[in-house]
Amino acid sequence: MNVIDSNQVIERIALAATAEDVEALRVEFLGKQGSISGLLKTLGKMTPEERQVEGPKIHALRETVTEALAARKAAFETAALEARLASETIDLSLPAPDGPRGTVHPISQVMDELAEIFADMGFAVATGPEIEDDWHNFTALNMPESHPARAMHDTFYFPDRDEKNREMLLRTHTSPVQIRSMIQQGAPLRVIAPGRVYRSDSDATHTPMFHQIEGLVIDKGIHLGHLKWTLETFLKAFFEREDIVLRLRPSYFPFTEPSVEVDVGYFNEGGRRVVGGSGDAPGHAWMEVLGSGMVNRRVIEFGGLDPDQWQGFAFGTGVDRLAMLKYGMDDLRAFFDGDVRWLSHYGFSAHDVPTLSAGVGTPA
């Protein structure tokens, strides 16, 4: 067997001046035609007795050289990194370079606007599960199994039931939060419940998942006048106009009695709808924006309260449609496409925080 002096090999590696020299030594010793690789090939020609003696020596030599090469290469890499860090500097006084910048989605912005407005009127934010049971989503809202109002909701049901044998579903509205809030907090109560809801529907103004905000007030001596004042105050603050006039039309919701649809006057400006005006003036019209009414006595009972002592009103509206109306968007589906061009146009800066003092509708 050709003898290789490991001390000489290690010394040559230690004297290597560059990383390229280290690579050349690796090829010389450990490459396919390297000297140590050649020694490994001789093991197959040895007798078992010779292999037992020479094999450990050759493998130990290979391991020693491999470790020495790796250590020398790491030393060069560390030195190069330290030199680079010492030479590179950042001038923090310079403006930040142009680059991709994210924006706040219009839905998130409008959610914050609504929370700011209602917080000023004393409303707290309440939440509930998006995977809801049949009792909270329908029955407790005065919609038993045979109630025709269930046909109004194209519901996504789950195949399994809960531990109480109730059907499970993706909530079709945020109204179940009414029941949960009354049961958990009692009365008096003043909450809004924003969140995602789900219905099997899809076109330019409908999507299978959309956003609603529900409002609920429970107290003593509550009447329809309180509801009208609350909605009028909210819409004036949201659209930032004082000329908003409401029109309340009788309607039907199983969880409110009486129930009213709320319209606002609007006019066309530059091809888009702009809220404002009486709705009766030339060029003006009425547009439905939300549903509302006095909380049904049965719903108050389901919430664990005495309807002879407590009264209340509730209202609900689509956050997505409010955003479309306020900021001039014409297709609800674009909200969920993730198109960067659309987001950069309609999105908001993270610094555009809605406040009643500075204005909730900071331009995008």
Residue pairs with C-beta under 8 A, 6 or more apart in sequence:
1 39
1 42
1 54
1 58
2 35
2 38
2 39
4 35
4 36
4 39
4 61
6 61
6 64
6 65
9 29
9 61
9 65
9 68
10 64
10 65
10 68
12 25
13 22
13 25
13 65
13 68
13 69
13 72
14 68
14 72
16 22
16 25
16 72
18 76
19 73
19 76
19 77
19 80
22 69
22 72
22 73
22 76
23 73
25 69
26 69
27 34
28 34
28 35
29 35
29 36
29 37
29 65
29 69
30 36
30 37
30 62
30 65
30 66
30 69
31 37
36 58
36 61
36 62
36 65
39 58
39 61
40 58
40 59
40 62
42 54
43 51
43 54
43 55
43 58
46 54
102 347
102 350
103 343
103 344
103 347
103 348
103 349
103 364
104 347
104 348
104 349
104 350
104 352
105 335
105 343
105 347
106 323
106 327
106 329
106 335
106 346
106 347
106 348
106 364
107 211
107 319
107 320
107 323
107 335
109 323
109 348
109 352
109 354
110 319
110 322
110 323
110 326
111 194
111 211
111 213
111 319
112 353
112 354
113 238
113 354
113 360
113 361
114 192
114 194
114 213
114 238
114 319
114 322
115 125
115 192
115 194
116 354
116 355
116 356
116 360
117 234
117 237
117 238
117 356
117 360
118 192
118 215
118 234
119 125
120 237
120 356
121 190
121 230
121 233
121 234
122 190
123 190
123 191
123 192
123 215
124 190
124 191
124 192
125 191
125 192
125 193
125 194
126 177
126 180
126 181
126 191
126 192
126 193
127 177
127 193
127 195
128 136
128 171
128 174
128 176
128 177
128 180
128 193
128 195
129 171
130 170
130 171
130 195
130 196
130 197
130 198
131 158
131 168
131 169
131 170
131 171
132 168
132 169
132 170
132 171
132 176
133 162
133 164
133 166
133 167
133 168
133 169
134 166
134 167
134 168
134 169
135 164
135 166
136 176
136 179
136 180
137 169
137 171
137 172
137 173
137 175
137 176
138 144
138 145
138 147
138 150
139 145
139 302
140 176
140 179
140 299
140 302
140 303
141 175
141 176
141 178
141 179
141 254
141 255
141 299
141 302
142 254
142 255
142 296
142 298
142 299
142 302
143 149
143 150
143 254
143 255
147 254
149 253
149 254
153 172
153 173
153 199
154 172
154 199
154 200
154 201
155 169
155 170
155 172
155 199
155 200
156 169
156 170
156 198
156 199
156 200
156 208
157 167
157 168
157 169
158 167
158 168
158 169
160 168
161 167
161 168
162 168
170 197
170 198
171 197
171 198
172 197
172 198
172 199
173 197
173 212
173 214
173 316
174 193
174 194
174 195
174 197
174 212
174 213
174 214
174 316
175 214
175 255
175 314
175 316
177 191
177 193
177 195
177 214
177 216
178 193
178 214
178 216
178 255
178 295
178 299
178 303
178 314
179 299
179 302
179 303
181 189
181 191
181 193
181 216
181 303
182 189
182 216
182 218
182 300
182 303
182 304
182 305
183 303
183 304
185 191
186 304
186 305
187 218
187 219
187 305
187 310
187 312
188 218
188 219
188 220
188 310
189 216
189 217
189 218
189 219
189 312
190 216
190 217
190 218
190 219
191 215
191 216
192 213
192 214
192 215
192 216
193 213
193 214
193 215
193 216
194 211
194 212
194 213
194 214
194 319
195 211
195 212
195 213
196 209
196 210
196 211
197 209
197 210
197 211
197 212
198 208
198 209
199 206
199 208
199 210
200 208
201 207
201 208
202 208
202 333
204 330
204 331
204 332
204 333
205 321
205 332
206 332
207 320
207 332
207 333
207 335
207 336
209 336
210 318
210 319
210 320
210 332
211 318
211 319
211 320
212 316
212 317
212 318
212 319
213 316
213 317
213 319
214 314
214 315
214 316
215 230
215 314
215 315
215 316
216 295
216 312
216 313
216 314
217 226
217 227
217 230
217 312
217 313
217 314
218 295
218 300
218 303
218 305
218 310
218 311
218 312
219 310
219 311
219 312
220 309
220 310
220 311
221 311
222 294
222 311
222 312
222 313
223 294
223 311
224 258
224 260
224 294
224 313
226 313
227 260
227 292
227 293
227 294
227 313
227 315
228 246
228 248
230 313
230 315
231 246
231 262
231 290
231 292
231 315
232 244
232 246
235 244
235 246
235 264
235 275
235 289
236 242
236 244
237 356
237 360
238 322
238 326
238 360
238 361
239 275
239 276
239 326
239 361
240 359
240 360
240 361
241 275
241 276
243 276
243 277
244 264
244 265
244 275
244 276
245 264
245 265
245 277
245 278
245 279
246 262
246 263
246 264
247 262
247 263
247 264
247 265
247 279
247 286
248 260
248 261
248 262
248 263
249 260
249 261
249 262
249 263
250 258
250 259
250 260
250 261
251 259
251 260
251 261
251 291
251 293
252 259
253 259
253 291
253 293
254 296
255 293
255 295
255 296
255 299
255 314
256 292
256 293
256 294
256 295
256 296
256 299
256 313
256 314
257 293
257 294
257 296
257 297
258 293
258 294
259 291
259 292
259 293
260 291
260 292
260 293
261 288
261 290
261 291
261 292
262 288
262 289
262 290
262 291
262 292
262 315
263 279
263 286
263 287
263 288
263 289
264 275
264 279
264 286
264 287
264 289
265 275
265 276
265 277
265 278
265 279
265 280
265 281
265 284
265 285
265 286
265 287
266 273
266 274
266 275
266 276
266 277
266 279
266 284
266 285
266 286
266 287
267 273
267 274
267 276
267 277
267 283
267 284
267 285
268 274
268 283
272 328
272 330
273 287
273 325
275 287
275 325
275 326
277 284
278 284
279 285
279 286
287 325
289 317
289 321
289 322
289 325
290 315
290 316
290 317
291 315
291 316
291 317
292 313
292 314
292 315
292 316
293 313
293 314
293 315
294 311
294 312
294 313
295 311
295 312
295 313
295 314
297 307
298 307
300 306
300 307
300 310
300 311
300 312
301 307
320 332
320 335
321 332
323 329
323 335
324 330
324 332
326 361
327 346
327 364
329 335
329 346
334 342
345 364
346 364
347 364
348 362
348 364
352 362
352 363
352 364
353 362
354 360
354 361
354 362
